[in-house]
Each structure stands twice: as C-alpha cells, then as structure tokens.
Amino acid sequence: MHIMVGMNLRKEEWETFLESTKYKNLGETDEEKGFPQPPLELVSDSKTAVVDLPSPLEIKVASVDLRKVIEDRVSVRKYFKKPLSMNELSWLLWCTQGVKQITKRPSTNRTVPSAGARHPFETYLVVNRVNGLEPGLYRFLATKHKLIIVDLDETLVDKFSAANWSSEMLSSSAVIFIWIAVSNRMTYKYGNRGFRYLHLDAGHVCQNLYLATEAIECGTCAVGGFYDDAANALLNLDGKEKFIVYMATVGKKVIGTING
C-alpha cells in the first residue's frame, strides 16, 4: 500500500477528533430527528450514457484456495500492458460493491460489510486499458450493476498520476478504482462518529479487491497517498461532503517484480 508520510496530524487536532466522535458527544442524529435518509446512490442524469456490464451470475472465475490467496496476498505495483476484459472488470466491481439485495428500509446488502448497512461509497473508475471501454472516467451504478460515462478524457490517467505520489504505478495500471465517500449517508445514522466508520468501511472494500484479483490473474495496490484537493478537483468534489477516501490500481501481473 502507498500512504502519505511526514504530514502527521497535530496531537491536539487528533485528540479533538477522537473526543468529538465519542458517543457521549454526538448529540441527536438526523435519523433520530426523523429527517429523510440520503439516497442509496448518487442520482444520475437520465441523459447520461449507460454501459451495460456482464451479469455477475454469468461470470466464471477460477476457483482459488482462500488460505493460499491470503498467504500469497501482496501489493502489485507493476503491470503487464494487457487489458482487462469486461467480465473481469464486472467481477471486481461486484466483489467490491456488488448489491445482493435492496431492503425495505431502504438499504443495501452488499458483498462487503458496512456500519449499519450505510455503504457510503461511490466507485469511480479511471479506465486506461479495458476491452470494450474507451479510456476515461466512469461511475459504477451499484444498484443496477452498470457504468455511466462521466468523462472520456484520455489524459485523465495522467492527471490522476500527477495528483498522486505513485504516478508511474497509476499510469501503467489497466484501471484505477477510486472510492468516494458521500459522508451524509453515514453521518445520517451515526453523526460525527460516522467519519470513523466510513474509513473502516474503505478497508473492507479494498481488501475484497485484493482477494478478487487473485481469481483473474491480476494484481492490485491500495493507494492512500494523493494530494486531496487536486484529486477531488478532478472529480468536481467539494472535499467536505463528498471526497476521495481511497484508491487502488489494478492490472495484469508482471512476474518477478517487487511487491509488498
């Protein structure tokens, strides 16, 4: 995993965060006040182009031994310049944010756990090499298992690389997964405590990506080291109510490279 170093949160700021997110200091949540809950996913314009993905039920992947996958798990930082297939991309999206059921609450039961089934993330993809997709930016509609086209700018991968310390790794990957926090989905139920939970949730999602790539002979590397304002600006995010929490690169493995 790549993380930022040398920018430690000052002790008093960290203590303030911990104190303000303790249960005793939360106050009444929006859910307790009877406010309507936020939508399960961001609303998409009806005119936006939609890309169908192969159904997860129809995708066949190799059987892998869970113990071996866990023992062999590494972060892969260099990739063979071979594209992913649409089946492979669909598989990875299903494993990381796939919706198994929409409940009456309403909420979603997905392939990853989330505090209170709040699932605060939207998945954006910077596509570099995926068969059947033009390079550019896409957003995953988890409830429909489809993609919408956000921006077919072929230079986006370079722009994200420039906003990231791991630029070579991003530019050589087949696709970059970007998880956006829509914070009010979590704080609606948990108040400021939700800011703890959504970061925990991101770990669940990314670990599923690590495990899922093993079944399709791919590798991934989690990315936490990026310039927040620059990266958020590329997605037109305000950096407060919607912001990038985590990224991960994915591509075909290059045998003999240094991983960790």
C-alpha positions, 0 to 999 in steps of 0.5 A: 500500500502507498500512504502519505508520510511526514504530514502527521496530524497535530496531537491536539487536532487528533485528540479533538477528533477522537473526543468529538466522535465519542458517543457521549458527544454526538448529540441527536442524529438526523435519523433520530430527528426523523429527517429523510435518509440520503439516497442509496446512490448518487442520482444520475442524469437520465441523459447520461450514457449507460454501459451495460456490464456482464451479469455477475451470475454469468461470470466464471472465475477460477476457483482459488484456495482462500488460505493460499490467496491470503498467504500469497496476498501482496501489493502489485505495483507493476503491470503487464500492458494487457487489458482487462476484459469486461467480465473481469472488470464486472467481477471486481466491481461486484466483489467490491460493491456488488448489491445482493439485495435492496431492503425495505428500509431502504438499504443495501446488502452488499458483498462487503460489510458496512456500519449499519448497512450505510455503504457510503461509497461511490466507485469511480473508475479511471479506465486506461486499458479495458476491452470494450471501454474507451479510456476515461472516467466512469461511475459504477451504478451499484444498484443496477450493476452498470457504468455511466460515462462521466468523462472520456478524457484520455489524459485523465490517467495522467492527471490522476498520476500527477495528483498522486505520489505513485504516478508511474504505478497509476499510469501503467495500471489497466484501471484505477478504482477510486472510492468516494465517500458521500459522508451524509449517508453515514453521518445520517445514522451515526453523526460525527462518529460516522467519519470513523466508520466510513474509513473502516468501511474503505478497508473492507472494500479494498481488501475484497479487491485484493482477494478478487484479483487473485481469481483473474490473474491480476494484481492490485495496490491500495493507494492512500497517498494523493494530494486531496484537493487536486484529486477531488478537483478532478472529480468536481468534489467539494472535499467536505461532503463528498471526497476521495477516501481511497484508491487502488490500481489494478492490472495484469501481473508482471512476474518477478517484480517487487511487491509488498 
